[in-house]
């Protein structure tokens, strides 16, 4: 018995944003394949756009190899980000957690695309497609209880995306070589209320954020349902540390070493 893709998309659409949780689709009799998951991605996107949300770009998930065993997901996946989920940290001091089941925080590198990347591009060519780079937080959620799922479930659930908060944007411009070197070799501390909770390195993210972008371009080149990346899209490249649980009244921040990006801070309500 094959999964009813429309029914899966309807169930997820009715669940996201409510704080409710559901059983993983891969644990049900019909199951769910990776290809099914990306078919659900497309259907879910149509439903979100039909209610007025505007798609702004993509999030890449599970690029950090150090967390694969923890979640039993052993390859990167992706989902969409929307005008309803993307926020600028310059005017966002705090974020409500209502509606986000079991939220976790992920410090990431975010790119803004100046042009559409092509699958045959190497990392140097890919960086020429990037208009700006920023540091941000992605807030992920699990509509599946206790973060128990398979890869296909995370794909169908839009990559577990909850919110993306973007810090100051820095133009790549004529400093592409400098940025490429820094993006491959920086370090980061993730802090909660001033205390270091975890440390990470750029190479945790598939050997670096540009490497993660290249992987996404390749995934989309093999996807016959969802569109490739386009000019103007935002791409957030995956967590540099472990994804840490968050709760109201906490303030999370970062400290970076080896890259000219701003440290960021966010309080949760």
C-alpha positions in Angstrom: 0.0 0.0 0.0 1.5 3.3 -1.1 1.3 6.5 1.0 -1.5 8.9 0.1 0.7 11.9 -0.6 -2.2 14.4 -0.6 -3.4 13.1 2.7 0.1 13.4 4.2 0.4 17.0 3.0 -3.0 17.8 4.4 -2.1 16.4 7.8 1.2 18.2 8.0 -0.4 21.5 6.8 -3.0 21.2 9.6 -0.4 20.4 12.2 2.4 23.0 11.5 2.0 26.1 13.7 -0.3 24.5 16.1 2.2 23.0 18.5 0.6 19.6 18.1 2.5 16.4 17.2 1.7 13.4 15.1 3.2 9.9 14.6 5.9 9.6 12.0 4.6 8.6 8.6 7.4 6.0 8.2 6.0 4.2 11.3 2.6 3.8 9.7 1.4 0.9 7.5 1.7 2.8 4.2 5.2 4.1 5.1 6.9 7.0 3.3 9.9 7.1 1.0 12.4 9.9 0.4 10.8 10.6 -3.0 7.4 10.7 -1.4 8.7 13.2 1.1 9.8 15.7 -1.6 6.4 15.2 -3.4 4.8 16.2 -0.1 7.2 19.2 0.0 5.8 20.5 -3.2 2.2 20.0 -2.2 2.8 21.6 1.2 4.3 24.6 -0.6 1.3 25.0 -2.8 -1.0 25.0 0.2 1.2 27.6 2.0 1.3 29.9 -1.0 -2.4 29.5 -1.5 -3.0 31.0 1.9 -0.8 33.9 1.2 2.7 32.9 2.3 5.6 33.9 0.0 8.4 31.5 -0.5 11.8 33.2 0.1 14.3 30.4 -0.2 15.5 27.1 1.3 16.9 25.6 4.4 19.3 22.7 4.3 19.1 20.3 7.2 21.4 17.6 8.5 24.5 18.9 6.9 26.3 18.5 10.2 27.7 15.0 10.2 28.3 15.1 14.0 24.5 14.8 14.6 23.6 12.2 12.1 23.8 9.3 14.5 21.8 11.2 17.1 18.8 11.6 14.7 19.3 8.5 12.6 19.4 10.7 9.5 22.6 10.2 7.4 22.4 12.6 4.6 21.3 16.3 4.1 17.7 17.2 3.3 16.1 20.6 2.5 12.8 22.5 3.0 11.4 25.9 2.1 11.5 29.2 4.1 8.8 31.8 3.9 8.1 35.5 4.5 6.1 34.2 7.5 9.1 32.4 9.0 12.1 34.6 8.1 12.9 37.5 10.4 15.6 40.2 10.5 17.5 40.2 13.8 18.0 44.0 13.5 14.3 44.4 14.4 13.6 41.1 16.2 14.7 41.1 19.8 12.7 38.1 20.9 10.8 35.2 19.4 7.6 33.6 20.8 7.9 29.8 21.0 4.1 29.2 20.9 3.2 26.8 18.2 6.7 25.3 17.9 6.7 21.8 19.4 10.0 20.8 21.1 11.9 23.8 19.6 15.7 23.7 19.1 18.2 26.4 18.0 20.8 26.1 15.3 23.5 28.7 14.5 24.0 28.8 10.8 25.5 30.6 7.8 23.0 32.2 5.4 23.5 33.1 1.8 21.5 35.5 -0.4 21.8 34.6 -4.1 22.6 37.1 -6.8 22.1 34.6 -9.6 21.0 31.0 -10.1 23.8 28.5 -9.4 24.4 25.6 -11.8 25.1 21.9 -10.9 28.4 21.9 -12.7 29.8 24.8 -10.7 32.7 24.3 -8.2 32.7 26.1 -4.9 34.6 29.1 -6.3 32.0 29.5 -9.1 29.2 29.0 -6.6 30.4 31.8 -4.4 30.2 34.1 -7.4 26.5 33.5 -7.4 26.2 34.8 -3.8 25.3 38.4 -3.2 25.6 38.4 0.6 26.5 36.2 3.6 25.1 36.5 7.1 25.1 34.6 10.4 21.7 33.5 11.7 19.7 31.2 13.9 17.3 28.6 12.5 14.7 27.5 15.0 13.7 23.9 14.2 10.7 22.0 15.5 9.6 18.4 15.6 6.0 17.6 14.8 7.0 14.1 15.7 7.2 13.3 19.5 10.6 13.2 21.1 12.4 14.0 17.9 11.9 10.4 16.7 11.6 10.1 12.9 13.2 8.9 9.7 14.7 11.1 7.0 11.5 10.9 4.8 9.5 12.3 7.8 11.8 15.3 8.1 11.5 16.0 4.4 7.8 15.8 4.4 7.7 18.1 7.5 9.5 20.8 5.5 12.9 20.0 6.9 11.5 20.7 10.5 11.8 24.4 9.8 10.2 26.7 12.3 11.8 30.1 11.9 15.0 31.8 10.4 16.5 34.9 12.0 19.1 36.6 10.0 21.9 38.9 11.3 23.6 41.7 9.4 24.3 40.9 5.7 27.8 41.3 4.3 28.3 41.7 0.6 30.7 39.3 -1.1 31.7 41.8 -3.7 35.4 41.8 -4.6 36.4 39.8 -1.4 35.2 36.4 -2.7 38.6 34.7 -2.1 38.8 36.1 1.4 35.2 35.0 2.2 35.8 31.5 0.7 38.8 31.0 2.9 37.1 32.2 6.0 33.9 30.2 5.4 36.0 27.0 5.3 37.9 27.6 8.5 36.0 29.5 11.3 34.9 28.5 14.7 31.8 29.3 16.7 30.6 29.2 20.3 26.9 28.9 21.1 25.9 30.4 24.4 22.7 30.3 26.6 22.4 33.1 29.1 26.1 33.8 28.7 27.3 30.2 29.3 28.9 28.3 26.4 26.7 25.3 25.6 28.4 24.0 22.5 31.3 24.7 20.1 31.4 24.2 16.4 33.5 24.5 13.3 32.7 25.5 9.7 33.7 22.0 8.6 30.9 20.5 10.6 28.7 21.6 7.8 29.7 19.2 4.9 33.2 20.7 4.9 31.9 24.2 5.0 28.8 26.3 4.1 29.7 26.6 0.4 30.0 22.9 0.3 26.5 22.6 1.7 25.2 25.0 -0.9 26.8 22.9 -3.6 25.2 19.7 -2.2 21.8 21.4 -2.3 22.3 22.5 -5.9 23.0 18.9 -6.8 20.0 17.6 -4.9 17.7 20.0 -6.8 19.2 19.1 -10.1 17.9 15.6 -9.6 14.5 16.7 -8.4 11.8 16.6 -11.1 9.1 18.2 -8.9 10.6 21.1 -6.9 12.3 24.0 -8.7 16.1 24.7 -8.7 17.5 27.7 -6.8 16.8 31.1 -8.4 18.2 34.6 -8.2 17.2 36.3 -5.0 16.7 33.2 -2.9 17.9 32.9 0.7 19.7 29.6 1.6 20.6 28.7 5.2 23.2 26.0 5.2 22.7 23.9 8.4 23.7 24.0 12.0 27.3 24.5 13.0 26.8 23.0 16.4 24.4 20.5 17.9 20.8 21.6 17.8 20.0 22.6 21.4 16.6 22.6 23.1 15.3 26.1 23.9 12.6 27.4 26.3 11.0 30.7 27.1 13.0 33.4 29.0 16.3 32.1 27.7 18.7 34.4 25.8 20.9 32.6 23.2 24.0 34.2 21.6 27.1 33.3 19.6 30.7 34.2 19.4 32.7 33.7 16.1 36.4 33.4 15.5 38.0 33.5 12.1 35.3 35.2 10.1 34.1 38.8 9.7 30.5 38.1 10.6 28.6 39.7 13.5 27.8 37.7 16.7 24.0 37.4 17.2 21.6 37.3 20.1 18.0 36.2 20.6 15.6 36.0 23.5 12.7 33.5 23.6 9.2 34.4 24.9 
